[in-house]
Amino acid sequence: MSKSFSKNVFVLLAAIIVFMAFPTFANASATLYVSESRGNNRNNGSLEKPLKDLQKAINDAPEGAQILVAEGNYQGTLDVGFIEIKKYVSIIGGYSQDFSKRDPLLYKTIIRPGPASSGTSGSKGLLEVYVRGKRNGVILIDGFILDKGDTNCYFLPAPDNPASGTPEGVETGRLDPPGFSSSGAPKMQDRRTHSTQLVHGDVEGQLTIRNCVLMNGSHFGIQMGNIGGHFNVYNNVFLANRMAACEIRSMNNTPGQATVAFHDNTVMFVWRRDPMPGSKDMGYGFRYMTGINADVYNNIFGCIDFAALDRAYVDSDKKKEEQRVTSAWNNLFFSNLEADLTLPGSGMFQRVWAKSFEDVLQLVKYEGNQEMNQVQIAALVKAVDKSYLAGFLNMSGTGSMDHNPNSAENIFRSALGMPQRGTSSYRVSMYMNRYPLEKATALFGAIANYGAQKPKLN
């Protein structure tokens, strides 16, 4: 046998060994399986040998692959507290452990980090999605529950301490928001509230987010940039998010190349930036950002702390602003505190209710918007957590300023010609309290033909 022949045989055997030792995927239509309870990260990701870690599956998957995920809680590599997507893939949750059945409402596939991740997740959202390169590239996020309720810092519920902001029957006190000096009731000191989103990132291409629950977000539900392409956000339930449920901005200088459809979602309990009584900063269901065409329809917007829709952003380039195409049609509204829609106006905002949408020139399609009727309200009340709803509808707050002109500090400040200072205090009955995870999926199908419905399974 020649030396060259022996060398070639050795190389071939080595290649076979490498091929067998590591998972490989023949084409972009590959399917990987992930199971928290049955998987192992040394497996090859097949149906018989699923992976355990969703992040591992995303890292191993070729572009264009689909990743099927069984029920369980997926907290990232070594429970770091977030999942990163950096390629065009589809992640689909809601499967039974043997992958024979799919029902996202029954087989709950969750991304809900524990308190330990408060120090490791840093500035990362629960889902970090940064993908670019293909306008026709596809990213699908389907059938997940994203919940920061176990990492946020809440005031401990204390019936004998009104400063905790705990309505009767609600499982936590109010949120201790990031960067806000709060005092009074004791807090969950093992947790820290971060200014991080549930879904965050910049994407070029076709992004779909559907059949998901996005809840207890301390800093936006979805906040993303559209580099160019179409985002389709539908059949989701948004609950107890701060700032805004969904904000998608354009990262493209050419009008019309970044578009979003936000439809058939149920959006409830969106909170303003801080708990101070009378605060009018943020607290929106959906925000129309400059440079992006947005079609908003068939949604339920209820119990929003400021306004369901925000159309107050105006492009400084008048020609670009004139080319924007924005719509709001066939939406249901219920007990939004300030307005159903905000526009630029005298002062900071012009407040508009659903009955007047036909007069809003910024909306090219405006028909069918209405406040909920009594039958619809009754149906919604059956599905929503009643204690949380009652707390919101009965929400109150007080604030005061204590000023002592004879205090040592104020005497010193007066001597230097500086303005005197006082100490402010406030009390609110509720603010961004945690919504219970076990009751979140009940809102799918709460009202027929509006908002999120029970997922249609292919």
Beta strands, then each sheet from edge to edge (+ up, - down):
strand 1: 31-34
strand 2: 66-70
strand 3: 72-73
strand 4: 83-85
strand 5: 90-95
strand 6: 109-111
strand 7: 127-131
strand 8: 138-142
strand 9: 145-147
strand 10: 199-210
strand 11: 213-215
strand 12: 222-234
strand 13: 237-242
strand 14: 244-250
strand 15: 258-263
strand 16: 266-271
strand 17: 284-288
strand 18: 293-297
strand 19: 300-304
strand 20: 307-310
strand 21: 326-329
strand 22: 332-334
strand 23: 339-343
strand 24: 350-352
strand 25: 370-371
strand 26: 397-402
strand 27: 423-428
sheet 1: 1+ 2+ 5+ 8+ 10+ 7+ 4+
sheet 2: 1+ 2+ 5+ 8+ 10+ 12+ 14+ 17+ 20+ 23+ 24-
sheet 3: 1+ 2+ 5+ 8+ 10+ 12+ 15+ 18+ 21+
sheet 4: 3+ 6+ 9+ 11+ 13+ 16+ 19+ 22+ 25+
sheet 5: 26+ 27-
end
